[in-house]
Amino acid sequence: MSTASTQLPEGRYGRSADEGSDRKLKVVGIALGVILLALIGWFGYDQISGTRISAQVITFSASDNEVEVHLEVHKDADAHGYCTLRSQAANGAEVGRADFRFDQNASRVDKVLTLRTTAKGTTAELLGCYDD
């Protein structure tokens, strides 16, 4: 004896409801992915284009009451602003923080700066540069 099949003949009654919802989920997923990529690109562009002053710490040397920092600043020639530096002790406590102005009419500025500290600093960290 043979048993009767309980499945519907394939292709005879159209697509199942699961296939339709799968397609909708794919479309929604693609649309959300495109929107997410566009937002990431927009925020990235805004972050890069909005910065007119950038810098990097080249070297630093520390003593008991100060940290000398060699800072290289890149900026638009007409930009004026400041960079914030900080130093931390070996235990991670902040021992010094200061803002240093850069108002020169040059696109590249090399400066050796003195950051005064309350104890011996073991780091020289650039927190950021900001234009006026």
C-alpha contacts under 8 A as a table, 3 or more apart, distances in Angstrom:
res1	aa1	res2	aa2	distance
5	S	8	L	7.99
8	L	12	R	7.75
8	L	13	Y	7.97
9	P	12	R	5.78
9	P	13	Y	7.78
10	E	13	Y	7.56
11	G	14	G	5.68
11	G	15	R	7.22
15	R	19	E	6.41
15	R	20	G	7.18
16	S	19	E	5.54
16	S	20	G	6.82
17	A	20	G	5.22
17	A	21	S	6.35
18	D	21	S	5.24
18	D	22	D	6.08
19	E	22	D	5.05
19	E	23	R	6.29
20	G	23	R	5.21
20	G	24	K	6.40
21	S	24	K	5.01
21	S	25	L	6.14
22	D	25	L	5.13
22	D	26	K	6.27
23	R	26	K	5.12
23	R	27	V	6.32
24	K	27	V	5.15
24	K	28	V	6.16
25	L	28	V	5.12
25	L	29	G	5.96
26	K	29	G	5.05
26	K	30	I	6.12
27	V	30	I	5.21
27	V	31	A	6.15
28	V	31	A	5.11
28	V	32	L	6.13
29	G	32	L	5.19
29	G	33	G	6.07
30	I	33	G	5.01
30	I	34	V	6.20
31	A	34	V	5.21
31	A	35	I	6.28
32	L	35	I	5.07
32	L	36	L	6.08
33	G	36	L	5.07
33	G	37	L	6.20
34	V	37	L	5.19
34	V	38	A	6.16
35	I	38	A	5.08
35	I	39	L	6.23
36	L	39	L	5.15
36	L	40	I	6.24
37	L	40	I	5.13
37	L	41	G	6.13
38	A	41	G	5.12
38	A	42	W	6.08
39	L	42	W	5.05
39	L	43	F	6.10
40	I	43	F	5.27
40	I	44	G	6.03
41	G	44	G	5.09
41	G	45	Y	6.06
42	W	45	Y	5.19
42	W	46	D	6.06
43	F	46	D	5.05
43	F	47	Q	6.08
44	G	47	Q	5.13
44	G	48	I	6.27
45	Y	48	I	5.22
45	Y	49	S	5.85
46	D	49	S	5.29
46	D	50	G	5.71
47	Q	50	G	5.43
47	Q	51	T	6.59
48	I	51	T	5.61
49	S	52	R	7.48
51	T	54	S	7.02
51	T	130	Y	7.51
51	T	131	D	7.73
52	R	75	K	5.47
52	R	76	D	5.99
52	R	79	A	6.81
52	R	130	Y	7.79
52	R	131	D	6.56
53	I	73	V	7.09
53	I	74	H	5.87
53	I	75	K	4.33
53	I	76	D	6.99
53	I	79	A	7.36
53	I	81	G	7.38
53	I	129	C	5.89
53	I	130	Y	6.38
53	I	131	D	6.38
54	S	73	V	5.82
54	S	74	H	5.27
54	S	75	K	6.26
54	S	128	G	7.65
54	S	129	C	5.84
55	A	71	L	6.76
55	A	72	E	5.43
55	A	73	V	4.17
55	A	74	H	5.86
55	A	83	C	7.81
55	A	126	L	7.88
55	A	128	G	7.90
55	A	129	C	7.02
56	Q	71	L	5.85
56	Q	72	E	5.48
56	Q	73	V	6.68
56	Q	126	L	7.03
57	V	60	F	7.56
57	V	69	V	6.91
57	V	70	H	6.03
57	V	71	L	4.73
57	V	72	E	6.48
57	V	124	A	7.64
57	V	125	E	7.46
57	V	126	L	6.80
58	I	69	V	7.62
58	I	70	H	5.42
58	I	71	L	5.79
58	I	72	E	6.76
59	T	69	V	6.05
59	T	70	H	5.27
59	T	71	L	7.56
60	F	67	V	6.72
60	F	68	E	5.43
60	F	69	V	4.34
60	F	70	H	6.05
60	F	123	T	7.89
60	F	124	A	6.48
61	S	67	V	5.68
61	S	68	E	5.33
61	S	69	V	6.75
62	A	65	N	7.97
62	A	66	E	6.06
62	A	67	V	4.29
62	A	68	E	6.34
62	A	120	K	6.88
62	A	121	G	6.02
62	A	122	T	6.56
62	A	123	T	7.96
63	S	66	E	5.47
63	S	67	V	6.18
63	S	120	K	5.99
63	S	121	G	7.26
64	D	117	T	7.73
64	D	119	A	5.84
64	D	120	K	4.25
64	D	121	G	7.24
65	N	116	R	5.95
65	N	117	T	4.96
65	N	118	T	6.05
65	N	119	A	5.75
65	N	120	K	5.95
65	N	121	G	7.86
66	E	114	T	6.52
66	E	115	L	5.45
66	E	116	R	4.24
66	E	117	T	4.94
66	E	118	T	7.98
66	E	120	K	7.20
66	E	121	G	7.26
67	V	87	S	7.57
67	V	114	T	5.80
67	V	115	L	5.10
67	V	116	R	6.43
67	V	117	T	7.11
67	V	121	G	6.67
67	V	124	A	7.25
68	E	112	V	6.56
68	E	113	L	5.59
68	E	114	T	4.56
68	E	115	L	6.21
69	V	112	V	5.44
69	V	113	L	5.14
69	V	114	T	6.34
69	V	115	L	7.40
69	V	124	A	6.85
70	H	110	D	7.22
70	H	111	K	5.74
70	H	112	V	4.27
70	H	113	L	6.33
71	L	110	D	5.92
71	L	111	K	5.39
71	L	112	V	6.17
71	L	113	L	7.29
72	E	108	R	7.22
72	E	109	V	5.87
72	E	110	D	4.62
72	E	111	K	6.53
73	V	107	S	7.99
73	V	108	R	5.63
73	V	109	V	5.01
73	V	110	D	6.33
74	H	107	S	5.67
74	H	108	R	4.69
74	H	109	V	6.59
75	K	79	A	6.40
75	K	106	A	7.62
75	K	107	S	4.92
75	K	108	R	6.41
76	D	79	A	5.13
76	D	106	A	7.39
76	D	107	S	5.23
77	A	104	Q	7.66
77	A	105	N	4.98
77	A	106	A	4.54
77	A	107	S	4.42
78	D	105	N	5.63
78	D	106	A	7.38
79	A	103	D	7.15
79	A	105	N	7.55
79	A	131	D	6.69
79	A	132	D	7.78
80	H	101	R	7.72
80	H	102	F	5.91
80	H	103	D	4.65
80	H	104	Q	7.40
80	H	131	D	5.70
80	H	132	D	5.95
81	G	101	R	5.74
81	G	102	F	5.50
81	G	103	D	6.45
81	G	129	C	7.32
81	G	130	Y	5.57
81	G	131	D	4.04
81	G	132	D	5.15
82	Y	99	D	6.15
82	Y	100	F	5.24
82	Y	101	R	4.13
82	Y	102	F	5.57
82	Y	129	C	5.69
82	Y	130	Y	5.57
82	Y	131	D	6.51
83	C	99	D	5.53
83	C	100	F	5.39
83	C	101	R	6.62
83	C	102	F	7.84
83	C	126	L	7.38
83	C	127	L	7.49
83	C	128	G	5.67
83	C	129	C	4.06
83	C	130	Y	6.30
84	T	97	R	7.17
84	T	98	A	5.73
84	T	99	D	4.39
84	T	100	F	6.43
84	T	126	L	6.10
84	T	127	L	5.42
84	T	128	G	5.63
84	T	129	C	6.35
85	L	97	R	5.66
85	L	98	A	5.62
85	L	99	D	6.43
85	L	100	F	7.87
85	L	115	L	7.73
85	L	124	A	6.81
85	L	125	E	5.60
85	L	126	L	4.66
85	L	127	L	5.72
85	L	128	G	7.64
86	R	94	E	7.25
86	R	95	V	7.69
86	R	96	G	5.37
86	R	97	R	4.14
86	R	98	A	6.54
86	R	115	L	7.72
86	R	123	T	7.83
86	R	124	A	5.86
86	R	125	E	5.28
86	R	126	L	6.62
86	R	127	L	7.08
87	S	94	E	5.95
87	S	95	V	5.77
87	S	96	G	5.08
87	S	97	R	6.46
87	S	115	L	7.96
87	S	117	T	7.43
87	S	121	G	5.53
87	S	122	T	6.83
87	S	123	T	5.03
87	S	124	A	4.81
87	S	125	E	6.14
88	Q	91	N	7.75
88	Q	92	G	5.48
88	Q	93	A	5.36
88	Q	94	E	4.29
88	Q	95	V	5.26
88	Q	96	G	6.94
88	Q	121	G	5.19
88	Q	122	T	5.90
88	Q	123	T	5.50
88	Q	124	A	7.41
89	A	92	G	5.31
89	A	93	A	5.42
89	A	94	E	6.34
89	A	95	V	6.20
89	A	119	A	7.07
89	A	120	K	6.12
89	A	121	G	4.56
89	A	122	T	5.28
89	A	123	T	7.19
90	A	93	A	7.48
90	A	121	G	7.17
90	A	122	T	5.87
94	E	97	R	7.66
95	V	117	T	5.16
95	V	118	T	5.21
95	V	119	A	5.89
95	V	120	K	7.54
95	V	121	G	6.40
96	G	115	L	6.76
96	G	116	R	6.15
96	G	117	T	4.46
96	G	118	T	6.51
96	G	121	G	7.74
97	R	115	L	7.16
97	R	116	R	7.91
97	R	117	T	7.77
98	A	115	L	6.76
104	Q	109	V	7.81
106	A	109	V	6.70
117	T	120	K	6.84
117	T	121	G	6.77
121	G	124	A	7.77
